[in-house]
Amino acid sequence: MTIKVGIIGATGHTGEELISVLLNHPEVRIAKLYNTSNEPQIISDVFPKFKNRIDQVCKKPDFNEISRECDLVFLALPHTVSMEYIPKLLKMGKRVIDLSADYRLKNIAVYEKYYKVAHKDKDNLKAAVYGLPEIYHAKIKSAKLVANPGCYPTCAILSLAPLVALNLIDLDSIIIDAKSGVSGAGKKIAKEFLFGEVYQDFKAYKVNVHQHIPEINQVLSKIAVKKINVTFVPHLLPIERGILETIYVKKADSFKLKAKNLISIYKKFYKNEPFVRVKAEGEFPRIKDVVETNFCDIGIKEEGDKVIIVSAIDNLLKGASGQAVQNMNIMYKLPENMGLA
């Protein structure tokens, strides 16, 4: 099998990571690269590390060309842009993995509240599958459109899913203290992300109003079969990449009856998941453990009536492009870790 892949948005951070991963994937040929600029760019001029590996011209999307030459298309575009392209791609019968937020939130009013634009593709929104493999593997296999999860939600949901699924915690008590490197903001030029602004600094931002909150709430609520509203505070770290989250929850009354060893519970819950690593008792992940990998590392500690979960991912890989390739592997019935291990 050779999967002919196109990437729209190839010149951004997640586009660069997709190219890096897919160049080493034995069952993929990168057929076409596209940008949203009016000016064509040779991709190896944008990213010199690709010189003599891939020197394609990256240009505005050509749908006739995509129809002829691509089986699957990744969209590595800013939020609110993907829905301009996806209806055409699906009509052509292409499988699509969207790395933006445009197809993650099922409640259109919530999407419009957090992303400040009207949603233009309500029909395909209904059919989109949320691409968190550890939770939605079966649905991803047959999906035509996968909504790749956000980076913060990936880390938070994987950290909390076993506790929520087994009804071990007070669902109203969830507090997520999250920290991310600056690449999580994409390539946009803004004063707050300049080197001189982030260097030797550390700050909270979008305190409990971040656009990833409804995404976390949506998935955890489905797992719990009960409405959940988390408290979520993100922070900007003075590093390029990586996320570390420390999550605090209170035990439910049923905890003592059901939970004998939390680490064993997590290991059992994720026993068939190649990219979740549960730490031994007393050990907790660091960002250095996961950068440049597709792993989510999780450490757990009981403290009286509380549980503390510490987790880490690379926001550009497990939080974006690596997870997108993991989803592609599932869609094409390939080993989940192909090209990623």
MARTI-986468 format. One record per residue: x, y, z of N, C-alpha, C in turn. Coordinates in steps of 0.02 Angstrom, whole numbers, padded with zeros to 5 digits, always signed. Layout:
! residues N
XYZXYZXYZ ...
! end
This chain:
! residues 341
+00042-00060+00000+00000+00000+00000+00044+00062+00000 +00027+00109-00043+00058+00175-00040+00002+00227-00036 +00002+00265+00017-00048+00317+00027-00020+00382-00003 -00056+00409-00051-00035+00473-00081-00066+00530-00041 -00023+00569-00011-00045+00619+00038-00034+00690+00011 -00082+00733+00026-00074+00805+00015-00077+00841+00082 -00041+00896+00086-00042+00937+00147-00059+01008+00127 -00114+01034+00154-00131+01105+00144-00112+01142+00208 -00069+01191+00200-00042+01225+00259+00027+01198+00277 +00065+01181+00226+00129+01145+00237+00184+01189+00266 +00176+01255+00266+00230+01299+00287+00227+01320+00360 +00176+01296+00397+00171+01312+00468+00208+01261+00511 +00204+01270+00577+00238+01224+00623+00212+01152+00614 +00146+01144+00613+00119+01076+00608+00130+01046+00538 +00130+01089+00487+00147+01065+00420+00218+01039+00417 +00264+01076+00446+00334+01055+00449+00341+00987+00484 +00306+00979+00540+00310+00916+00577+00279+00859+00537 +00224+00872+00503+00193+00820+00461+00242+00796+00407 +00274+00843+00374+00323+00824+00322+00378+00782+00352 +00405+00803+00410+00459+00765+00442+00439+00694+00457 +00379+00685+00484+00356+00618+00502+00342+00576+00439 +00307+00607+00391+00286+00569+00332+00344+00550+00286 +00397+00589+00286+00456+00570+00246+00487+00504+00270 +00475+00487+00333+00502+00425+00361+00449+00370+00366 +00391+00381+00337+00337+00332+00340+00342+00285+00280 +00348+00220+00291+00361+00174+00234+00302+00165+00187 +00242+00185+00208+00183+00173+00165+00153+00239+00138 +00191+00293+00140+00165+00359+00119+00210+00390+00066 +00178+00420+00017+00213+00465-00029+00181+00534-00024 +00221+00584-00009+00194+00652-00006+00185+00676-00078 +00122+00677-00100+00108+00691-00170+00108+00766-00185 +00077+00805-00140+00071+00877-00154+00073+00917-00089 +00103+00976-00093+00106+01022-00037+00075+01089-00058 +00036+01117-00013+00001+01180-00028+00009+01229+00029 +00007+01294+00010+00003+01347+00060-00058+01390+00045 -00069+01441+00084-00125+01486+00072-00101+01555+00049 -00037+01558+00030-00008+01621+00006-00018+01626-00069 -00015+01687-00095-00019+01698-00167+00046+01681-00202 +00099+01675-00162+00165+01662-00190+00185+01589-00182 +00202+01554-00236+00229+01487-00229+00295+01488-00192 +00308+01435-00153+00370+01430-00115+00397+01359-00123 +00462+01353-00134+00493+01286-00132+00499+01267-00059 +00473+01209-00041+00469+01192+00030+00538+01187+00062 +00589+01168+00024+00656+01163+00053+00689+01231+00060 +00660+01282+00030+00683+01351+00044+00652+01375+00109 +00590+01355+00122+00556+01373+00184+00589+01337+00243 +00602+01272+00233+00633+01230+00285+00695+01197+00254 +00753+01228+00260+00813+01201+00227+00831+01130+00247 +00807+01106+00303+00823+01037+00324+00795+00986+00275 +00747+01006+00233+00718+00960+00185+00754+00959+00118 +00808+00998+00111+00845+01002+00048+00866+00932+00025 +00853+00918-00037+00868+00853-00068+00827+00795-00041 +00782+00810+00003+00735+00758+00028+00666+00770-00002 +00645+00833-00001+00583+00851-00034+00590+00924-00056 +00589+00935-00121+00600+01002-00148+00540+01025-00189 +00481+01001-00169+00421+01019-00206+00404+01094-00200 +00370+01118-00250+00342+01185-00247+00277+01182-00206 +00272+01227-00159+00213+01233-00116+00173+01293-00141 +00110+01280-00162+00071+01333-00195+00000+01331-00170 -00041+01376-00195-00112+01377-00175-00146+01312-00196 -00194+01288-00156-00225+01223-00172-00257+01222-00241 -00244+01168-00276-00272+01154-00342-00315+01092-00335 -00381+01101-00336-00426+01044-00321-00427+00992-00377 -00416+01012-00438-00411+00962-00492-00349+00918-00481 -00295+00949-00461-00234+00913-00447-00242+00866-00388 -00275+00891-00335-00288+00850-00276-00331+00790-00295 -00381+00801-00337-00427+00748-00358-00388+00692-00393 -00340+00711-00434-00301+00662-00472-00248+00627-00430 -00217+00662-00384-00154+00638-00357-00152+00623-00282 -00206+00636-00246-00205+00625-00174-00260+00577-00152 -00243+00533-00105-00293+00490-00072-00320+00523-00009 -00275+00553+00028-00292+00583+00092-00260+00652+00095 -00295+00700+00127-00269+00768+00134-00268+00787+00208 -00209+00809+00231-00203+00841+00296-00213+00916+00288 -00251+00945+00333-00257+01018+00335-00223+01044+00398 -00169+01080+00389-00130+01108+00444-00138+01184+00442 -00200+01206+00447-00218+01276+00437-00239+01309+00503 -00239+01375+00505-00265+01410+00564-00339+01393+00576 -00361+01398+00637-00432+01389+00653-00473+01436+00610 -00533+01413+00591-00584+01448+00551-00571+01447+00476 -00514+01419+00454-00497+01418+00383-00515+01351+00350 -00508+01296+00387-00517+01230+00358-00586+01219+00328 -00637+01248+00359-00705+01235+00334-00718+01266+00265 -00671+01307+00241-00675+01332+00172-00656+01278+00122 -00615+01230+00143-00587+01180+00098-00619+01111+00104 -00639+01093+00164-00659+01024+00177-00721+01002+00138 -00773+01042+00130-00830+01018+00090-00810+00996+00020 -00765+01033-00012-00743+01015-00080-00704+00950-00079 -00660+00942-00029-00619+00882-00026-00662+00820-00014 -00711+00825+00030-00755+00768+00043-00799+00751-00017 -00821+00802-00052-00861+00790-00113-00821+00752-00165 -00756+00762-00166-00712+00726-00213-00697+00656-00189 -00720+00638-00130-00709+00571-00104-00643+00562-00068 -00610+00618-00051-00547+00614-00015-00558+00604+00059 -00514+00567+00091-00514+00563+00164-00475+00623+00190 -00497+00650+00246-00470+00713+00271-00455+00708+00345 -00397+00735+00365-00380+00744+00435-00367+00818+00445 -00408+00849+00486-00404+00921+00498-00372+00934+00566 -00317+00972+00565-00281+00987+00627-00306+01050+00662 -00355+01085+00632-00383+01144+00664-00441+01125+00708 -00473+01175+00738-00529+01163+00784-00597+01162+00748 -00597+01170+00682-00660+01183+00647-00711+01127+00652 -00690+01066+00664-00737+01009+00665-00735+00971+00731 -00705+01001+00782-00701+00967+00847-00764+00976+00889 -00791+01035+00891-00847+01051+00935-00913+01038+00900 -00955+00995+00930-01018+00978+00898-01072+01031+00908 -01065+01071+00960-01114+01124+00974-01091+01187+00936 -01129+01205+00884-01109+01260+00841-01108+01326+00879 -01155+01336+00924-01156+01398+00963-01093+01405+01006 -01069+01349+01033-01008+01350+01074-00948+01366+01029 -00944+01334+00970-00890+01349+00923-00889+01424+00907 -00947+01451+00891-00950+01521+00870-00934+01568+00927 -00950+01548+00988-00933+01590+01047-00857+01593+01056 -00823+01537+01049-00751+01535+01064-00708+01555+01005 -00732+01544+00943-00690+01559+00884-00714+01620+00846 -00768+01650+00867-00791+01716+00843-00807+01719+00769 -00826+01662+00739-00849+01662+00670-00908+01613+00664 -00948+01624+00613-01003+01577+00599-00975+01513+00567 -01001+01456+00588-00979+01393+00557-01013+01383+00490 -00974+01368+00438-01000+01365+00370-01013+01295+00344 -01002+01244+00385-01008+01175+00359-01041+01130+00411 -01103+01146+00427-01137+01110+00481-01150+01036+00464 -01160+01022+00401-01174+00952+00381-01115+00906+00395 -01056+00927+00373-00997+00885+00384-00974+00885+00457 -00991+00936+00493-00975+00938+00564-01007+00879+00601 -01068+00862+00582-01103+00805+00614-01066+00740+00603 -01036+00732+00545-01005+00668+00527-00932+00663+00550 -00902+00719+00570-00831+00719+00589-00820+00676+00651 -00766+00638+00651-00747+00596+00708-00691+00629+00746 -00699+00635+00812-00646+00664+00854-00588+00615+00857 -00529+00639+00837-00473+00594+00825-00427+00583+00884 -00454+00562+00941-00412+00541+00997-00411+00465+00997 -00358+00434+00970-00358+00362+00957-00372+00319+01019 -00348+00340+01076-00356+00299+01136-00428+00294+01159 -00471+00339+01135-00542+00340+01154-00587+00321+01096 -00570+00343+01035-00615+00336+00978-00586+00294+00921 -00544+00246+00938-00510+00205+00888-00559+00174+00838 -00613+00145+00862-00660+00109+00818-00693+00156+00767 -00711+00216+00789-00742+00264+00743-00692+00293+00693 -00630+00302+00714-00579+00329+00670-00567+00283+00611 -00571+00217+00622-00556+00167+00570-00597+00179+00507 -00660+00198+00515-00704+00206+00457-00718+00279+00439 -00684+00325+00471-00699+00396+00463-00676+00422+00394 -00716+00467+00367-00696+00505+00308-00664+00571+00328 -00686+00599+00385-00660+00662+00410-00643+00654+00484 -00580+00664+00501-00558+00661+00570-00540+00731+00593 -00568+00750+00650-00551+00814+00683-00496+00799+00734 -00435+00815+00715-00378+00801+00758-00384+00844+00821 -00374+00815+00881-00384+00853+00942-00334+00909+00952 -00351+00957+00996-00305+01008+01017-00252+00979+01063 -00198+01016+01073-00142+00991+01113-00159+00988+01187 -00184+01043+01215-00204+01041+01286-00257+00987+01300 -00310+00982+01258-00360+00930+01271-00332+00859+01267 -00286+00846+01220-00256+00779+01216-00225+00759+01283 -00185+00804+01310-00151+00790+01373-00201+00783+01430 -00250+00828+01433-00298+00828+01488-00344+00768+01486 -00370+00752+01427-00419+00697+01421-00385+00630+01437 -00325+00619+01410-00290+00556+01424-00274+00550+01498 -00261+00606+01531-00246+00606+01603-00307+00587+01644 -00365+00608+01622-00426+00602+01662-00472+00545+01642 -00466+00519+01582-00515+00471+01556-00524+00410+01602 -00472+00378+01628-00484+00320+01671-00524+00337+01734 -00509+00394+01764-00544+00414+01826-00617+00431+01812 -00629+00464+01755-00697+00483+01737-00738+00422+01716 -00708+00379+01675-00743+00320+01651-00764+00273+01707 -00723+00269+01758-00736+00223+01814-00771+00257+01873 -00791+00321+01862-00828+00358+01914-00791+00359+01981 -00726+00375+01978-00685+00375+02037-00676+00444+02069 -00698+00496+02033-00685+00564+02058-00748+00606+02058 -00746+00659+02097-00798+00710+02097-00790+00751+02033 -00838+00745+01988-00832+00775+01922-00834+00851+01924 -00856+00880+01979-00857+00953+01986-00792+00981+02014 -00744+00937+02027-00683+00960+02062-00622+00967+02018 -00629+00958+01952-00571+00952+01908-00538+01020+01897 -00474+01025+01915-00434+01085+01904-00373+01065+01863 -00365+01098+01805-00309+01083+01760-00263+01143+01756 -00202+01132+01779-00149+01184+01777-00102+01164+01721 -00104+01200+01665-00069+01178+01604-00016+01229+01584 +00040+01203+01557+00094+01246+01534+00116+01222+01465 +00127+01270+01420+00146+01253+01352+00202+01297+01326 +00243+01269+01282+00293+01308+01245+00259+01352+01193 +00297+01401+01167+00267+01452+01124+00245+01426+01056 +00271+01369+01033+00250+01343+00968+00176+01325+00967 +00146+01318+01026+00074+01305+01029+00032+01360+00999 +00060+01420+00994+00023+01477+00966+00028+01481+00890 +00065+01435+00860+00074+01437+00787+00127+01486+00767 +00127+01504+00702+00181+01546+00675+00161+01620+00671 +00103+01637+00696+00081+01707+00691+00130+01753+00727 +00139+01812+00699+00184+01861+00729+00143+01905+00777 +00158+01898+00841+00123+01938+00891+00173+01955+00946 +00167+02014+00973+00217+02039+01022+00227+01990+01080 +00171+01962+01105+00176+01920+01165+00215+01855+01154 +00227+01837+01090+00263+01775+01076+00334+01787+01051 +00356+01850+01049+00424+01865+01029+00473+01841+01081 +00534+01823+01059+00585+01796+01104+00596+01842+01165 +00601+01907+01153+00614+01954+01207+00557+01958+01257 +00497+01938+01236+00439+01941+01281+00434+01878+01324 +00452+01820+01296+00444+01758+01334+00506+01738+01373 +00564+01761+01350+00627+01741+01383+00628+01763+01456 +00645+01716+01500+00649+01728+01572+00583+01753+01602 +00528+01731+01572+00462+01749+01599+00418+01687+01600 +00363+01693+01636+00316+01637+01642+00249+01668+01663 +00196+01654+01625+00133+01688+01641+00072+01645+01625 +00018+01659+01660-00047+01630+01643-00079+01673+01590 -00122+01642+01549-00159+01680+01498-00226+01647+01487 -00274+01683+01460-00341+01658+01447-00367+01616+01506 -00363+01645+01565-00378+01608+01627-00452+01587+01627 -00461+01522+01622-00527+01489+01621-00574+01514+01565 -00545+01542+01513-00584+01561+01453-00552+01535+01389 -00503+01491+01395-00467+01465+01336-00513+01425+01291 -00501+01429+01226-00544+01395+01177-00542+01319+01180 -00493+01292+01216-00491+01219+01223-00535+01193+01280 -00561+01237+01321-00604+01215+01376-00665+01176+01352 -00704+01203+01303-00763+01165+01282-00746+01098+01249 -00687+01093+01220-00666+01029+01190-00654+00977+01245 -00619+00998+01298-00608+00953+01355-00675+00933+01386 -00718+00983+01397-00783+00970+01428-00825+00922+01385 -00824+00931+01319-00865+00890+01274-00846+00816+01279 -00781+00802+01276-00760+00732+01275-00768+00700+01344 -00748+00735+01397-00755+00706+01464-00829+00696+01482 -00872+00741+01460-00944+00734+01473-00972+00672+01439 -00947+00658+01378-00970+00597+01343-00947+00535+01379 -00886+00536+01403-00860+00478+01440-00899+00467+01505 -00914+00522+01539-00949+00518+01603-01024+00508+01597 -01051+00523+01537-01123+00526+01526-01154+00574+01577 -01120+00629+01585-01142+00681+01632-01104+00744+01615 -01137+00801+01621-01105+00865+01602-01047+00881+01649 -00990+00898+01620-00931+00916+01657-00908+00985+01636 -00888+01026+01684-00858+01091+01670-00793+01095+01710 -00737+01090+01676-00673+01092+01710-00651+01164+01723 -00606+01172+01771-00570+01236+01779-00503+01226+01745 -00487+01272+01698-00428+01263+01656-00389+01328+01653 -00326+01325+01674-00283+01385+01672-00219+01368+01634 -00211+01394+01573-00149+01383+01535-00096+01435+01552 -00033+01414+01544+00024+01459+01556+00072+01453+01497 +00107+01507+01483+00156+01509+01429+00226+01501+01458 +00259+01447+01436+00328+01433+01457+00378+01465+01409 +00437+01484+01432+00488+01514+01388+00529+01460+01353 +00494+01412+01322+00526+01358+01284+00489+01351+01217 +00520+01316+01170+00489+01310+01103+00430+01262+01103 +00437+01203+01131+00386+01152+01124+00379+01109+01186 +00320+01078+01193+00307+01035+01250+00252+01062+01294 +00213+01016+01322+00159+01034+01370+00167+00991+01432 +00159+01022+01489+00154+00985+01552+00092+01009+01589 +00050+00961+01609-00012+00978+01645-00011+00944+01714 -00030+00982+01764-00041+00955+01831-00115+00963+01847 -00147+00906+01860-00221+00905+01867-00239+00882+01937 -00284+00919+01968-00305+00905+02037-00379+00887+02037 -00396+00831+02069-00465+00810+02075-00478+00782+02145 -00541+00785+02165-00561+00754+02229-00590+00685+02215 -00576+00639+02261-00603+00571+02255-00678+00571+02265 -00712+00527+02228-00784+00516+02238-00794+00471+02298 -00855+00469+02323-00871+00425+02379-00858+00352+02363 -00865+00335+02299-00856+00265+02278-00782+00246+02270 -00738+00293+02279-00666+00281+02265-00639+00222+02304 -00653+00219+02369-00625+00167+02412-00649+00098+02392 -00710+00094+02365-00738+00030+02345-00707+00004+02280 -00689+00051+02236-00669+00031+02169-00593+00034+02157 -00559+00081+02190-00490+00094+02172-00442+00065+02224 -00406+00014+02203-00357-00016+02248-00287+00010+02231 -00272+00016+02168-00206+00040+02147-00215+00081+02083 -00209+00146+02089-00223+00189+02031-00176+00176+01973 -00113+00165+01987-00065+00152+01933-00085+00089+01894 -00106+00038+01930-00129-00024+01896-00191-00010+01854 -00236+00031+01881-00297+00049+01844-00280+00084+01778 -00234+00132+01781-00212+00168+01721-00179+00121+01672 -00136+00078+01697-00100+00032+01652-00149-00016+01618 -00199-00038+01653-00249-00082+01624-00290-00044+01572 -00310+00017+01588-00351+00058+01543-00315+00070+01477 -00248+00080+01480-00210+00097+01420-00165+00039+01397 -00181-00022+01416-00135-00078+01402-00124-00090+01327 -00172-00073+01285-00165-00084+01214-00148-00021+01175 -00130+00032+01211-00117+00097+01179-00042+00109+01176 -00013+00110+01116+00060+00112+01110+00091+00179+01130 +00051+00232+01134+00081+00298+01147+00063+00328+01214 +00036+00288+01259+00026+00312+01328+00072+00272+01374 +00114+00308+01411+00160+00275+01458+00143+00299+01529 +00127+00251+01571+00109+00265+01641+00171+00255+01684 +00188+00307+01722+00248+00305+01764+00238+00261+01825 +00293+00235+01852+00291+00197+01914+00276+00244+01973 +00256+00215+02029+00239+00255+02088+00297+00300+02108 +00281+00363+02121+00331+00412+02141+00370+00443+02084 +00355+00423+02022+00388+00452+01964+00339+00495+01924 +00364+00551+01897+00321+00598+01861+00357+00622+01798 +00319+00634+01745+00351+00652+01681+00380+00723+01681 +00428+00732+01636+00454+00798+01620+00443+00810+01546 +00444+00872+01526+00437+00888+01455+00493+00856+01414 +00553+00855+01441+00610+00824+01405+00598+00751+01389 +00556+00718+01428+00543+00646+01417+00504+00634+01352 +00466+00684+01330+00419+00672+01275+00431+00715+01213 +00473+00767+01218+00486+00809+01159+00515+00767+01103 +00492+00781+01042+00512+00744+00981+00485+00672+00981 +00433+00658+01021+00401+00592+01020+00325+00601+01015 +00291+00545+01004+00217+00546+01002+00187+00518+01067 +00227+00517+01121+00203+00487+01184+00167+00538+01227 +00120+00512+01266+00092+00548+01324+00114+00510+01386 +00153+00542+01429+00175+00512+01491+00133+00536+01549 +00114+00491+01593+00068+00508+01648+00095+00481+01714 +00096+00524+01764+00112+00503+01832+00053+00520+01878 +00042+00477+01929-00017+00484+01972+00004+00481+02045 -00028+00523+02086-00015+00522+02158-00080+00532+02196 -00091+00489+02245-00147+00499+02292-00123+00541+02351 -00164+00588+02372-00147+00632+02427-00210+00645+02468 -00223+00603+02519-00283+00610+02559-00345+00600+02517 -00389+00650+02515-00451+00644+02476-00442+00669+02405 -00380+00680+02384-00366+00706+02317-00324+00657+02276 -00328+00665+02210-00283+00632+02164-00250+00686+02122 -00184+00680+02114-00146+00727+02073-00118+00688+02013 -00131+00713+01953-00106+00681+01892-00059+00731+01857 +00000+00708+01840+00048+00749+01803+00059+00715+01735 +00051+00753+01681+00058+00723+01614+00097+00770+01569 +00127+00741+01517+00168+00781+01471+00162+00753+01400 +00161+00798+01351+00163+00780+01280+00204+00832+01243 +00223+00814+01182+00250+00863+01135+00189+00893+01098 +00178+00958+01106+00118+00989+01076+00117+00985+01000 +00175+00979+00968+00177+00976+00895+00170+00905+00868 +00181+00855+00911+00176+00785+00888+00113+00752+00917 +00115+00726+00978+00054+00697+01005-00002+00749+01009 +00016+00812+01016-00034+00865+01018-00055+00891+00950 -00028+00864+00896-00046+00889+00829-00026+00838+00775 +00033+00848+00745+00051+00811+00684+00064+00737+00695 +00096+00718+00750+00106+00647+00764+00040+00611+00773 -00005+00642+00810-00071+00612+00820-00109+00607+00754 -00100+00657+00711-00133+00655+00645-00109+00594+00604 -00044+00580+00607-00017+00521+00572-00041+00457+00606 -00045+00458+00671-00074+00400+00708-00144+00387+00684 -00184+00439+00675-00252+00432+00649-00252+00405+00578 -00207+00430+00536-00202+00404+00467-00188+00329+00468 -00142+00308+00511-00125+00237+00515-00187+00195+00532 -00227+00219+00578-00288+00184+00598-00337+00181+00540 -00345+00237+00505-00392+00241+00448-00374+00191+00393 -00308+00179+00384-00285+00135+00331-00264+00066+00356 -00284+00051+00419-00272-00015+00448-00198-00034+00449 -00156+00015+00461-00085+00004+00470-00068+00001+00544 -00011-00026+00562+00009-00025+00633+00007+00048+00658 -00021+00057+00717-00034+00124+00742+00029+00166+00749 +00084+00132+00762+00147+00169+00774+00191+00173+00713 +00166+00153+00654+00207+00155+00594+00228+00227+00578 +00292+00236+00567+00319+00303+00552+00328+00346+00613 +00306+00322+00671+00308+00363+00732+00353+00333+00785 +00367+00269+00781+00407+00236+00834+00481+00251+00825 
! end
